[in-house]
Each structure stands twice: as C-alpha cells, then as structure tokens.
C-alpha cells in the first residue's frame, strides 16, 4: 500500500481540525444525520473531481465538465418527454455525456489544440445549448427511482434504518475506489502518470498518448452524465443553470488534493480528502448562514493556496 505523502497528511490534519472546530462552534454539526446530509453537498462534485483528477494527471483539463452535466440533464428531460422510461433516460444522459466528452477529446487530440482553450469553447457551447433549449423554464416530473438515487439512503434499500449513508455518497466511494485502483495499481495508471510527466518520451516509449487522452475525455463525459443523473434526481428537475460554476469547485478539489496542475503527480486519496474537506467546510459555512458569494470567494482563495503551498514546500526541501 502506498504510504501517504506529506500533503495528504496535511489534508487529513486539516480535516480533523475542521471537524473539531465546527463541532464545538456549530451545535448539531457532529450529529450523524448532519454529517450524512452534508455529503449531499458534495457527492456529485466529487464524481466530477475524480474524472478531472485523471485528466489533470495527464496534463489535460476539462472546463466544460459541469456544462456537460447540464446537457446530460437536458437529455434526460427530452427522453422523458419522448416517453422513455428510467433506463432510457439514463442511457440518454450517458450517451450525451460520452459524445460531448468525445468531441472535447477529438478536438484536443486530432487538431493538437490546448485542452483549456477547447473546453472553454465547449463550456459555452454546451451550457448555451441547455439555456437556449430551456429558456427560463424547467423540466420536472422525473420517475421516483431518480429521487431515490439522489435523496435516498442505503439503509432504506437494505432494510437497515440505522445505516444512514446516502446512496449518492456510496456511489462516490465506489467510483473513488475503482478510479484509485486503476490509477495506482495498474499499468494503465502508470502510463497516465508517464504521459503527464513527459508526453514526448511516452510516445517514444510506445504509449499511444492521444488514444489515452481521448478516452479520458470520454470518461469525463460519462462521469458528468452519472453526476447529472444523481443531481437531477436529487433536485427533481432540469434547470438551465444546473451545476453552474461547479467546474471551479471540482478543479479546486483536485488541485487542493495535491494533483499537480502541470501533470505527472497526484493521488486519488488526496483528491478524496480534499473533496471531504471542501465539502464539509462549505456545509459548515452554510450552517453558519454564510452567503453564497462568500463561499465562492473562499473556494477561489483555496484554489490559489492549493497551488502555491506545494511549491513553497518543494522550494523549502530544495533549500534544506
């Protein structure tokens, strides 16, 4: 088992400190039901962060991932209006996410375009499509199964009322384990690190860099579709502004988790610790009635700090 690095220990310490401080200052914060309900605040974002972690490890990024989520939710709504059942709606979301991710990956790999530029463009395209299609309207009336996925608890499914683990959070954990095993315990994972560290050397060593990058963009689209299914079920509707700005939160989770923005370094353990840290922190701020704009400022500040601190630690080690 890989030993935890220094940054992951720092994140764990900050997580414990956060729980202690808000547990003392916010009555009810440490109750089992409050902790369980807090996971609704970040589970879908965590799913997006897992996909972005793989992309950023390889030196790429997808700024359109939240817009793909909105487009997938829209596809669910159109499928529902066409008379599709729950399985058909889920397939519509997954197909839309896969195609949107494929377009991103194809533009990046076929035309050798920077992914940040491509996904800024497709962010506007995908979000614009959702807004034009919906206007100021919302689609609602989704089947009960989606509400169960988005709002239910595992205990309700298995007949154990004391098991108050949200289904969304359980899905996030399963995805994290699967992505972590692939990244840290397989040849594919080693190749992804190699691509991020030096794509030119990776090509000379026989790694099909563009094929892996394309597949990661498709995977990001599929993960956005999964998040769309959960989020649409949780709020019970498709709205033009659904998941607006979530790409910033997801990227902050990844960078705060220690994944190097230049690629080649990072872990899923660190990413998940950052997901928990940022998710519980914003939940606690919400309990303290802190406004949304202040939370956005905090997220932006954390993004800057998470990029600066690792470089300071590295510089100190070099000087030492």
Secondary structure by P-SEA (a helix, b strand, c coil): cccccaaaaaaaaaaaaaaaaaaaaccccccaaaaaaaaaacaaaaaaaaaaaaaaaacccccaaaaaaaaaaaaaaaaaaacccaaaaaaaaaaaaaaaaaaaaaaaccccccaaaaaaaaaaaaaaaaaaaccccccccccaaaaaaaccccccccccccccccaaaaaaaaaaaaaaaaacccaaaaaaaaaaacaaaaaaaccaaaaaaaaaaaaaaaaaaaaaaaaaaaaccccccccccaaaaaaaaaaaaccccccccccaaaaaaaaaaaaaaaaaaaaacccaaaaaaaaaaaaaaaacaaaaaaaaaaac
